[in-house]
Amino acid sequence: YASFNSIEKGKTRLVTPRIMGYAAVLTILVSVLSYFIFTRADIETTILKAPGTLYTRLEDGQISNLYTIEFLNKTFDDMPLDVRLEGPTAATLLKIGADPVVVPHEGILKRNFMVKIPESELSETRTVPQFGIYQGDKKIVSAKARFVGPMKMKKS
């Protein structure tokens, strides 16, 4: 579209307010996209209780929960990872399968593991164990899950 002045004088402006506005919006969108791409984590971890399980009471007085962990590797290299239990202190982690796990490049890997806590250490029906995902000695991700145990009856 041309304005009356541009037709009459034969001059057109290359940079108009509309073009400046579009350039500003495009610059903002590219900047936000770049920020999210360059600051994303190399690995994504999801820890969920295994479906269909509540808890298991073991003979040694401990309560165990079975979990499924899923790793999503967003890099072009295979990543050897180690899952470590960081809390509660009385809990123990029993890994099922290869250790450390090697997540294939641009791939997904699922593994199962078990957490055992002495029943005497459980103060609530639900406890929250904290996990650290390590690559060598470097912690790259923290994760939490729900630990379900037997219900404690409050004394009146």
N, C-alpha and C positions, 0 to 999 in steps of 0.2 A: 504494500500500500504506500502511496506517495502522498505527501501533504501538498497543499496549494503552493506554498513557498518553494518546495523542491521542484515542482513542475515549472513554475514561473522562472526561477533563477537557474535551473539546471543543476543545482547542487543537491547532493544527497549526503546524509550523515551516516558514516559507517557504524559508529557507536551511538546507539540510542539508549534511553533509559530502560527500555524493555530488554535489550541485549545485555545490559549491565546487570539487571535483575536475574535473568536466566543464568548468566555466568556466575553470579554469587551463589545461587541455589545449587548449581552443578558443583562448584568448588566445595561447598559445605557437605554435600552428599558424598563426594569422593573422599573428603577428609575423614568423615565418620566411618565409611567403609574401610579405609586404610587402617584406621585406629583399631577397629575390631579384628581385622585380619592379622595385624602384627602383634596384638596383645593376647591372642587366644592361647589357651593351654595346649601343649603338645599331646596330652593324654586326657581322656575323660573317663571317669570311673563311676560306676553305679553299684551300690551294694544293697541287696534286697534279701529278706528272709525267703527261704525256699518255699514255693507254694505248697499248700496243703499240710504244713507242719506247724505245730505250736511250740512245744518244747519237749525235751526228753530228760527224765530223771535217771541219772546213772547210779550204779551200785555203790560208787565211792562217795556219794553224797553231793555230787555236782549236778548242775543243770546245764544242758547243752542246747544250743540253737544251731540249725543248719542254714547257711547263707549261700547265695549265688552272687558272684562278683563279675561284672562285665567291664572290660577295658576297651576303649576306642582309641586307636593310635592314629593321630592326624598327621604324622610325619612320613617321610620317604624312607625311613630306616627302621629295622626291627628294634624293639625296645625290650631289654630284659628288666623285669620289675619284680620287686619283693614287697609283699604285704606284711605289715607289722602291726601288732595290737599295742596301742599306746595307753589304753585305760579301759576299764578299771584295773588296778594293779593286781588283784587276785585272779584275774581272768587269764586263761590260756587259749592259744590259737592252734588249731590242728588243721594243717593244710592238706588238701586232697589233690594229688597229682604232682606234676613237676614243680620244682622250686629252685631258682626263681622262674617265674613264667616269662616266656618270650612272646610278646605281642607282635604279630606280623605287621609290616609297613602298610599303612592305609587299611588296616584290618580291625576286626573285632574278635575278642577272645573271651570266652566264658569259663569260669572255674567255680568249684564249690569248696567251701571250708567250713569248719565248725568252731564255735567259741564255747568254752566251758567255764562256768563260774560256780564256786562253792555256794550251796544254797544258803549257808549262814551269812554270806556277803551280800545277798540280795535284800535290799531294804524296801523296794517297791515292786509292783508287778512288772513295771517296765524300766529297764536300765538302758543306758545309751553308751555302748562301747565306741571308742574312737580308734580309727585306723589311720596309719600312715602308709602311703605308697611311695616306695623308694626306688631310685635308679642308682645302684651302687650305695654310696653313703649319703646321697643327696635326696632330700624329701621333696617330691614334686607335687603331691596331691594329699589333701586330708579328706577323710570321709567319716561319716557316722552311720549307725544303723540302730535298730531297736532290738533289744534283747528281752524276750518275753519269758517270764518265770511263773511259778505258782503264786496264787493269790495269798497274801498275808492277811490274816484276820486281826483287826485291831481289838485290843482288850479294853473293856470299859472300866 
